[in-house]
Amino acid sequence: MAEEPFTITMMQELFSDQTPDMSNEWYTYIRDHLGVTLDVNFVPTQSYVDKITTTIASGALPMVIAANSSVLKNQGILDMIDDG
């Protein structure tokens, strides 16, 4: 019996109107060859910094948060990260 894939949760900025097809060749390769499933919460660009702030404050963090320059320049987010 094959093991269940390891799931990586993450938050990623969405740069388009549509979320990527998570069943495409790239994601399928990661799952089938690396044994990893990506559970991605795509957040529209205009609300990304606010969503990160809310997520950090809630304590319900994904394993990975993609940080763009807007995130890295936001002092409130940097303070929350420094505070643990």
PDB file as gemmi writes it, atoms N, CA and C in Angstrom:
CRYST1    1.000    1.000    1.000  90.00  90.00  90.00 P 1                      
ATOM      1  N   MET A   1       0.839  -1.181   0.000  1.00  0.00           N  
ATOM      2  CA  MET A   1       0.000   0.000   0.000  1.00  0.00           C  
ATOM      3  C   MET A   1       0.886   1.246   0.000  1.00  0.00           C  
ATOM      4  N   ALA A   2       0.604   2.198  -0.877  1.00  0.00           N  
ATOM      5  CA  ALA A   2       1.390   3.422  -0.974  1.00  0.00           C  
ATOM      6  C   ALA A   2       1.043   4.362   0.184  1.00  0.00           C  
ATOM      7  N   GLU A   3       2.064   5.069   0.633  1.00  0.00           N  
ATOM      8  CA  GLU A   3       1.840   6.050   1.699  1.00  0.00           C  
ATOM      9  C   GLU A   3       1.061   7.236   1.161  1.00  0.00           C  
ATOM     10  N   GLU A   4       0.302   7.866   2.059  1.00  0.00           N  
ATOM     11  CA  GLU A   4      -0.387   9.095   1.706  1.00  0.00           C  
ATOM     12  C   GLU A   4       0.657  10.198   1.485  1.00  0.00           C  
ATOM     13  N   PRO A   5       0.440  11.070   0.510  1.00  0.00           N  
ATOM     14  CA  PRO A   5       1.402  12.158   0.308  1.00  0.00           C  
ATOM     15  C   PRO A   5       1.446  13.091   1.519  1.00  0.00           C  
ATOM     16  N   PHE A   6       2.611  13.666   1.768  1.00  0.00           N  
ATOM     17  CA  PHE A   6       2.777  14.683   2.800  1.00  0.00           C  
ATOM     18  C   PHE A   6       2.148  15.965   2.273  1.00  0.00           C  
ATOM     19  N   THR A   7       1.365  16.648   3.087  1.00  0.00           N  
ATOM     20  CA  THR A   7       0.694  17.867   2.653  1.00  0.00           C  
ATOM     21  C   THR A   7       1.416  19.096   3.192  1.00  0.00           C  
ATOM     22  N   ILE A   8       1.717  20.010   2.297  1.00  0.00           N  
ATOM     23  CA  ILE A   8       2.293  21.304   2.660  1.00  0.00           C  
ATOM     24  C   ILE A   8       1.204  22.348   2.467  1.00  0.00           C  
ATOM     25  N   THR A   9       0.876  23.065   3.551  1.00  0.00           N  
ATOM     26  CA  THR A   9      -0.112  24.135   3.463  1.00  0.00           C  
ATOM     27  C   THR A   9       0.615  25.449   3.217  1.00  0.00           C  
ATOM     28  N   MET A  10       0.040  26.268   2.367  1.00  0.00           N  
ATOM     29  CA  MET A  10       0.693  27.541   2.077  1.00  0.00           C  
ATOM     30  C   MET A  10      -0.317  28.598   1.635  1.00  0.00           C  
ATOM     31  N   MET A  11       0.113  29.855   1.780  1.00  0.00           N  
ATOM     32  CA  MET A  11      -0.653  30.989   1.298  1.00  0.00           C  
ATOM     33  C   MET A  11       0.179  31.663   0.213  1.00  0.00           C  
ATOM     34  N   GLN A  12      -0.468  31.931  -0.912  1.00  0.00           N  
ATOM     35  CA  GLN A  12       0.225  32.492  -2.062  1.00  0.00           C  
ATOM     36  C   GLN A  12      -0.615  33.612  -2.659  1.00  0.00           C  
ATOM     37  N   GLU A  13       0.049  34.671  -3.044  1.00  0.00           N  
ATOM     38  CA  GLU A  13      -0.639  35.771  -3.713  1.00  0.00           C  
ATOM     39  C   GLU A  13      -1.119  35.307  -5.086  1.00  0.00           C  
ATOM     40  N   LEU A  14      -2.340  35.684  -5.430  1.00  0.00           N  
ATOM     41  CA  LEU A  14      -2.922  35.356  -6.729  1.00  0.00           C  
ATOM     42  C   LEU A  14      -2.773  36.560  -7.644  1.00  0.00           C  
ATOM     43  N   PHE A  15      -2.039  36.378  -8.719  1.00  0.00           N  
ATOM     44  CA  PHE A  15      -1.726  37.482  -9.625  1.00  0.00           C  
ATOM     45  C   PHE A  15      -2.675  37.576 -10.815  1.00  0.00           C  
ATOM     46  N   SER A  16      -3.647  36.688 -10.892  1.00  0.00           N  
ATOM     47  CA  SER A  16      -4.572  36.699 -12.025  1.00  0.00           C  
ATOM     48  C   SER A  16      -5.999  36.565 -11.515  1.00  0.00           C  
ATOM     49  N   ASP A  17      -6.946  36.502 -12.447  1.00  0.00           N  
ATOM     50  CA  ASP A  17      -8.348  36.369 -12.070  1.00  0.00           C  
ATOM     51  C   ASP A  17      -8.743  34.942 -11.714  1.00  0.00           C  
ATOM     52  N   GLN A  18      -7.938  33.973 -12.136  1.00  0.00           N  
ATOM     53  CA  GLN A  18      -8.255  32.572 -11.901  1.00  0.00           C  
ATOM     54  C   GLN A  18      -7.155  31.877 -11.130  1.00  0.00           C  
ATOM     55  N   THR A  19      -7.559  30.995 -10.231  1.00  0.00           N  
ATOM     56  CA  THR A  19      -6.565  30.202  -9.519  1.00  0.00           C  
ATOM     57  C   THR A  19      -5.968  29.162 -10.458  1.00  0.00           C  
ATOM     58  N   PRO A  20      -4.712  28.803 -10.246  1.00  0.00           N  
ATOM     59  CA  PRO A  20      -4.074  27.791 -11.096  1.00  0.00           C  
ATOM     60  C   PRO A  20      -4.780  26.445 -10.980  1.00  0.00           C  
ATOM     61  N   ASP A  21      -4.669  25.673 -12.019  1.00  0.00           N  
ATOM     62  CA  ASP A  21      -5.225  24.323 -12.049  1.00  0.00           C  
ATOM     63  C   ASP A  21      -4.296  23.423 -11.245  1.00  0.00           C  
ATOM     64  N   MET A  22      -4.754  23.027 -10.058  1.00  0.00           N  
ATOM     65  CA  MET A  22      -3.911  22.222  -9.169  1.00  0.00           C  
ATOM     66  C   MET A  22      -3.792  20.765  -9.632  1.00  0.00           C  
ATOM     67  N   SER A  23      -4.431  20.434 -10.743  1.00  0.00           N  
ATOM     68  CA  SER A  23      -4.289  19.083 -11.286  1.00  0.00           C  
ATOM     69  C   SER A  23      -3.404  19.089 -12.530  1.00  0.00           C  
ATOM     70  N   ASN A  24      -2.705  20.213 -12.756  1.00  0.00           N  
ATOM     71  CA  ASN A  24      -1.856  20.285 -13.947  1.00  0.00           C  
ATOM     72  C   ASN A  24      -0.602  19.423 -13.783  1.00  0.00           C  
ATOM     73  N   GLU A  25       0.170  19.345 -14.841  1.00  0.00           N  
ATOM     74  CA  GLU A  25       1.341  18.462 -14.871  1.00  0.00           C  
ATOM     75  C   GLU A  25       2.362  18.774 -13.768  1.00  0.00           C  
ATOM     76  N   TRP A  26       2.565  20.043 -13.469  1.00  0.00           N  
ATOM     77  CA  TRP A  26       3.557  20.449 -12.470  1.00  0.00           C  
ATOM     78  C   TRP A  26       3.172  19.945 -11.084  1.00  0.00           C  
ATOM     79  N   TYR A  27       1.933  20.205 -10.672  1.00  0.00           N  
ATOM     80  CA  TYR A  27       1.480  19.770  -9.355  1.00  0.00           C  
ATOM     81  C   TYR A  27       1.380  18.250  -9.272  1.00  0.00           C  
ATOM     82  N   THR A  28       0.938  17.626 -10.370  1.00  0.00           N  
ATOM     83  CA  THR A  28       0.850  16.167 -10.397  1.00  0.00           C  
ATOM     84  C   THR A  28       2.223  15.533 -10.239  1.00  0.00           C  
ATOM     85  N   TYR A  29       3.235  16.111 -10.884  1.00  0.00           N  
ATOM     86  CA  TYR A  29       4.600  15.599 -10.764  1.00  0.00           C  
ATOM     87  C   TYR A  29       5.078  15.685  -9.316  1.00  0.00           C  
ATOM     88  N   ILE A  30       4.843  16.813  -8.674  1.00  0.00           N  
ATOM     89  CA  ILE A  30       5.252  16.991  -7.273  1.00  0.00           C  
ATOM     90  C   ILE A  30       4.598  15.926  -6.396  1.00  0.00           C  
ATOM     91  N   ARG A  31       3.311  15.714  -6.589  1.00  0.00           N  
ATOM     92  CA  ARG A  31       2.597  14.725  -5.784  1.00  0.00           C  
ATOM     93  C   ARG A  31       3.099  13.305  -6.071  1.00  0.00           C  
ATOM     94  N   ASP A  32       3.191  12.951  -7.341  1.00  0.00           N  
ATOM     95  CA  ASP A  32       3.515  11.571  -7.704  1.00  0.00           C  
ATOM     96  C   ASP A  32       4.980  11.213  -7.506  1.00  0.00           C  
ATOM     97  N   HIS A  33       5.891  12.152  -7.753  1.00  0.00           N  
ATOM     98  CA  HIS A  33       7.315  11.833  -7.689  1.00  0.00           C  
ATOM     99  C   HIS A  33       7.981  12.231  -6.377  1.00  0.00           C  
ATOM    100  N   LEU A  34       7.423  13.221  -5.716  1.00  0.00           N  
ATOM    101  CA  LEU A  34       8.009  13.668  -4.453  1.00  0.00           C  
ATOM    102  C   LEU A  34       7.168  13.267  -3.253  1.00  0.00           C  
ATOM    103  N   GLY A  35       5.952  12.801  -3.488  1.00  0.00           N  
ATOM    104  CA  GLY A  35       5.079  12.397  -2.387  1.00  0.00           C  
ATOM    105  C   GLY A  35       4.585  13.576  -1.575  1.00  0.00           C  
ATOM    106  N   VAL A  36       4.397  14.716  -2.238  1.00  0.00           N  
ATOM    107  CA  VAL A  36       3.980  15.940  -1.547  1.00  0.00           C  
ATOM    108  C   VAL A  36       2.733  16.504  -2.231  1.00  0.00           C  
ATOM    109  N   THR A  37       1.744  16.832  -1.423  1.00  0.00           N  
ATOM    110  CA  THR A  37       0.559  17.517  -1.928  1.00  0.00           C  
ATOM    111  C   THR A  37       0.625  18.960  -1.451  1.00  0.00           C  
ATOM    112  N   LEU A  38       0.375  19.895  -2.359  1.00  0.00           N  
ATOM    113  CA  LEU A  38       0.354  21.313  -1.998  1.00  0.00           C  
ATOM    114  C   LEU A  38      -1.097  21.739  -1.784  1.00  0.00           C  
ATOM    115  N   ASP A  39      -1.380  22.241  -0.586  1.00  0.00           N  
ATOM    116  CA  ASP A  39      -2.694  22.782  -0.253  1.00  0.00           C  
ATOM    117  C   ASP A  39      -2.512  24.296  -0.195  1.00  0.00           C  
ATOM    118  N   VAL A  40      -2.826  24.957  -1.310  1.00  0.00           N  
ATOM    119  CA  VAL A  40      -2.517  26.380  -1.462  1.00  0.00           C  
ATOM    120  C   VAL A  40      -3.779  27.220  -1.318  1.00  0.00           C  
ATOM    121  N   ASN A  41      -3.698  28.219  -0.445  1.00  0.00           N  
ATOM    122  CA  ASN A  41      -4.749  29.220  -0.318  1.00  0.00           C  
ATOM    123  C   ASN A  41      -4.295  30.417  -1.154  1.00  0.00           C  
ATOM    124  N   PHE A  42      -4.885  30.580  -2.330  1.00  0.00           N  
ATOM    125  CA  PHE A  42      -4.545  31.704  -3.201  1.00  0.00           C  
ATOM    126  C   PHE A  42      -5.358  32.916  -2.787  1.00  0.00           C  
ATOM    127  N   VAL A  43      -4.675  34.034  -2.545  1.00  0.00           N  
ATOM    128  CA  VAL A  43      -5.319  35.261  -2.065  1.00  0.00           C  
ATOM    129  C   VAL A  43      -5.086  36.365  -3.095  1.00  0.00           C  
ATOM    130  N   PRO A  44      -6.151  37.057  -3.522  1.00  0.00           N  
ATOM    131  CA  PRO A  44      -5.989  38.139  -4.508  1.00  0.00           C  
ATOM    132  C   PRO A  44      -4.988  39.197  -4.023  1.00  0.00           C  
ATOM    133  N   THR A  45      -4.241  39.736  -4.956  1.00  0.00           N  
ATOM    134  CA  THR A  45      -3.194  40.709  -4.669  1.00  0.00           C  
ATOM    135  C   THR A  45      -3.687  41.866  -3.806  1.00  0.00           C  
ATOM    136  N   GLN A  46      -4.864  42.420  -4.126  1.00  0.00           N  
ATOM    137  CA  GLN A  46      -5.334  43.609  -3.411  1.00  0.00           C  
ATOM    138  C   GLN A  46      -5.604  43.376  -1.939  1.00  0.00           C  
ATOM    139  N   SER A  47      -5.817  42.128  -1.519  1.00  0.00           N  
ATOM    140  CA  SER A  47      -6.089  41.865  -0.099  1.00  0.00           C  
ATOM    141  C   SER A  47      -5.013  41.000   0.556  1.00  0.00           C  
ATOM    142  N   TYR A  48      -3.893  40.787  -0.133  1.00  0.00           N  
ATOM    143  CA  TYR A  48      -2.890  39.851   0.361  1.00  0.00           C  
ATOM    144  C   TYR A  48      -2.263  40.272   1.694  1.00  0.00           C  
ATOM    145  N   VAL A  49      -1.835  41.513   1.809  1.00  0.00           N  
ATOM    146  CA  VAL A  49      -1.203  41.978   3.053  1.00  0.00           C  
ATOM    147  C   VAL A  49      -2.187  41.906   4.212  1.00  0.00           C  
ATOM    148  N   ASP A  50      -3.440  42.316   3.985  1.00  0.00           N  
ATOM    149  CA  ASP A  50      -4.459  42.239   5.037  1.00  0.00           C  
ATOM    150  C   ASP A  50      -4.711  40.792   5.455  1.00  0.00           C  
ATOM    151  N   LYS A  51      -4.745  39.875   4.491  1.00  0.00           N  
ATOM    152  CA  LYS A  51      -4.981  38.463   4.792  1.00  0.00           C  
ATOM    153  C   LYS A  51      -3.832  37.885   5.614  1.00  0.00           C  
ATOM    154  N   ILE A  52      -2.604  38.262   5.279  1.00  0.00           N  
ATOM    155  CA  ILE A  52      -1.455  37.788   6.055  1.00  0.00           C  
ATOM    156  C   ILE A  52      -1.538  38.314   7.485  1.00  0.00           C  
ATOM    157  N   THR A  53      -1.853  39.580   7.644  1.00  0.00           N  
ATOM    158  CA  THR A  53      -1.980  40.177   8.973  1.00  0.00           C  
ATOM    159  C   THR A  53      -3.029  39.431   9.796  1.00  0.00           C  
ATOM    160  N   THR A  54      -4.172  39.182   9.210  1.00  0.00           N  
ATOM    161  CA  THR A  54      -5.250  38.460   9.893  1.00  0.00           C  
ATOM    162  C   THR A  54      -4.832  37.039  10.236  1.00  0.00           C  
ATOM    163  N   THR A  55      -4.169  36.384   9.300  1.00  0.00           N  
ATOM    164  CA  THR A  55      -3.745  34.998   9.511  1.00  0.00           C  
ATOM    165  C   THR A  55      -2.722  34.900  10.633  1.00  0.00           C  
ATOM    166  N   ILE A  56      -1.751  35.811  10.656  1.00  0.00           N  
ATOM    167  CA  ILE A  56      -0.745  35.802  11.721  1.00  0.00           C  
ATOM    168  C   ILE A  56      -1.410  36.064  13.071  1.00  0.00           C  
ATOM    169  N   ALA A  57      -2.316  37.033  13.114  1.00  0.00           N  
ATOM    170  CA  ALA A  57      -2.995  37.362  14.368  1.00  0.00           C  
ATOM    171  C   ALA A  57      -3.849  36.201  14.873  1.00  0.00           C  
ATOM    172  N   SER A  58      -4.392  35.415  13.955  1.00  0.00           N  
ATOM    173  CA  SER A  58      -5.259  34.294  14.363  1.00  0.00           C  
ATOM    174  C   SER A  58      -4.456  33.125  14.932  1.00  0.00           C  
ATOM    175  N   GLY A  59      -3.189  33.047  14.560  1.00  0.00           N  
ATOM    176  CA  GLY A  59      -2.357  31.940  15.009  1.00  0.00           C  
ATOM    177  C   GLY A  59      -2.541  30.672  14.185  1.00  0.00           C  
ATOM    178  N   ALA A  60      -3.450  30.694  13.223  1.00  0.00           N  
ATOM    179  CA  ALA A  60      -3.707  29.525  12.361  1.00  0.00           C  
ATOM    180  C   ALA A  60      -2.881  29.657  11.087  1.00  0.00           C  
ATOM    181  N   LEU A  61      -1.579  29.504  11.244  1.00  0.00           N  
ATOM    182  CA  LEU A  61      -0.665  29.748  10.131  1.00  0.00           C  
ATOM    183  C   LEU A  61      -0.488  28.521   9.242  1.00  0.00           C  
ATOM    184  N   PRO A  62      -0.389  28.757   7.929  1.00  0.00           N  
ATOM    185  CA  PRO A  62       0.017  27.673   7.055  1.00  0.00           C  
ATOM    186  C   PRO A  62       1.510  27.416   7.244  1.00  0.00           C  
ATOM    187  N   MET A  63       2.017  26.338   6.689  1.00  0.00           N  
ATOM    188  CA  MET A  63       3.451  26.037   6.798  1.00  0.00           C  
ATOM    189  C   MET A  63       4.302  27.061   6.057  1.00  0.00           C  
ATOM    190  N   VAL A  64       3.763  27.596   4.952  1.00  0.00           N  
ATOM    191  CA  VAL A  64       4.517  28.524   4.103  1.00  0.00           C  
ATOM    192  C   VAL A  64       3.636  29.725   3.789  1.00  0.00           C  
ATOM    193  N   ILE A  65       4.212  30.914   3.914  1.00  0.00           N  
ATOM    194  CA  ILE A  65       3.565  32.140   3.450  1.00  0.00           C  
ATOM    195  C   ILE A  65       4.536  32.794   2.482  1.00  0.00           C  
ATOM    196  N   ALA A  66       4.094  32.947   1.234  1.00  0.00           N  
ATOM    197  CA  ALA A  66       4.936  33.621   0.245  1.00  0.00           C  
ATOM    198  C   ALA A  66       4.951  35.109   0.573  1.00  0.00           C  
ATOM    199  N   ALA A  67       6.140  35.650   0.756  1.00  0.00           N  
ATOM    200  CA  ALA A  67       6.272  37.054   1.171  1.00  0.00           C  
ATOM    201  C   ALA A  67       6.829  37.879   0.022  1.00  0.00           C  
ATOM    202  N   ASN A  68       6.016  38.809  -0.456  1.00  0.00           N  
ATOM    203  CA  ASN A  68       6.468  39.731  -1.496  1.00  0.00           C  
ATOM    204  C   ASN A  68       7.014  40.999  -0.842  1.00  0.00           C  
ATOM    205  N   SER A  69       7.397  41.962  -1.649  1.00  0.00           N  
ATOM    206  CA  SER A  69       7.987  43.183  -1.092  1.00  0.00           C  
ATOM    207  C   SER A  69       6.995  43.961  -0.235  1.00  0.00           C  
ATOM    208  N   SER A  70       5.710  43.914  -0.566  1.00  0.00           N  
ATOM    209  CA  SER A  70       4.704  44.607   0.251  1.00  0.00           C  
ATOM    210  C   SER A  70       4.629  44.009   1.649  1.00  0.00           C  
ATOM    211  N   VAL A  71       4.770  42.700   1.735  1.00  0.00           N  
ATOM    212  CA  VAL A  71       4.750  42.022   3.028  1.00  0.00           C  
ATOM    213  C   VAL A  71       6.009  42.374   3.810  1.00  0.00           C  
ATOM    214  N   LEU A  72       7.141  42.309   3.143  1.00  0.00           N  
ATOM    215  CA  LEU A  72       8.424  42.540   3.823  1.00  0.00           C  
ATOM    216  C   LEU A  72       8.638  43.997   4.227  1.00  0.00           C  
ATOM    217  N   LYS A  73       7.848  44.915   3.672  1.00  0.00           N  
ATOM    218  CA  LYS A  73       7.942  46.330   4.037  1.00  0.00           C  
ATOM    219  C   LYS A  73       6.877  46.736   5.049  1.00  0.00           C  
ATOM    220  N   ASN A  74       5.990  45.798   5.417  1.00  0.00           N  
ATOM    221  CA  ASN A  74       4.900  46.110   6.328  1.00  0.00           C  
ATOM    222  C   ASN A  74       5.383  45.931   7.770  1.00  0.00           C  
ATOM    223  N   GLN A  75       5.548  47.040   8.481  1.00  0.00           N  
ATOM    224  CA  GLN A  75       6.115  46.987   9.836  1.00  0.00           C  
ATOM    225  C   GLN A  75       5.244  46.199  10.784  1.00  0.00           C  
ATOM    226  N   GLY A  76       3.919  46.275  10.638  1.00  0.00           N  
ATOM    227  CA  GLY A  76       3.025  45.514  11.509  1.00  0.00           C  
ATOM    228  C   GLY A  76       3.254  44.022  11.377  1.00  0.00           C  
ATOM    229  N   ILE A  77       3.415  43.549  10.152  1.00  0.00           N  
ATOM    230  CA  ILE A  77       3.692  42.121   9.934  1.00  0.00           C  
ATOM    231  C   ILE A  77       5.048  41.750  10.489  1.00  0.00           C  
ATOM    232  N   LEU A  78       6.051  42.581  10.246  1.00  0.00           N  
ATOM    233  CA  LEU A  78       7.398  42.297  10.767  1.00  0.00           C  
ATOM    234  C   LEU A  78       7.403  42.272  12.284  1.00  0.00           C  
ATOM    235  N   ASP A  79       6.645  43.145  12.924  1.00  0.00           N  
ATOM    236  CA  ASP A  79       6.554  43.150  14.383  1.00  0.00           C  
ATOM    237  C   ASP A  79       5.916  41.860  14.905  1.00  0.00           C  
ATOM    238  N   MET A  80       4.851  41.413  14.227  1.00  0.00           N  
ATOM    239  CA  MET A  80       4.186  40.168  14.648  1.00  0.00           C  
ATOM    240  C   MET A  80       5.135  38.981  14.509  1.00  0.00           C  
ATOM    241  N   ILE A  81       5.903  38.964  13.446  1.00  0.00           N  
ATOM    242  CA  ILE A  81       6.870  37.869  13.244  1.00  0.00           C  
ATOM    243  C   ILE A  81       7.930  37.910  14.343  1.00  0.00           C  
ATOM    244  N   ASP A  82       8.434  39.104  14.639  1.00  0.00           N  
ATOM    245  CA  ASP A  82       9.439  39.246  15.700  1.00  0.00           C  
ATOM    246  C   ASP A  82       8.906  38.818  17.066  1.00  0.00           C  
ATOM    247  N   ASP A  83       7.611  39.057  17.284  1.00  0.00           N  
ATOM    248  CA  ASP A  83       6.994  38.695  18.567  1.00  0.00           C  
ATOM    249  C   ASP A  83       6.675  37.209  18.671  1.00  0.00           C  
ATOM    250  N   GLY A  84       6.918  36.483  17.587  1.00  0.00           N  
ATOM    251  CA  GLY A  84       6.709  35.032  17.620  1.00  0.00           C  
ATOM    252  C   GLY A  84       5.308  34.657  17.260  1.00  0.00           C  
TER     253      GLY A  84                                                      
END                                                                             
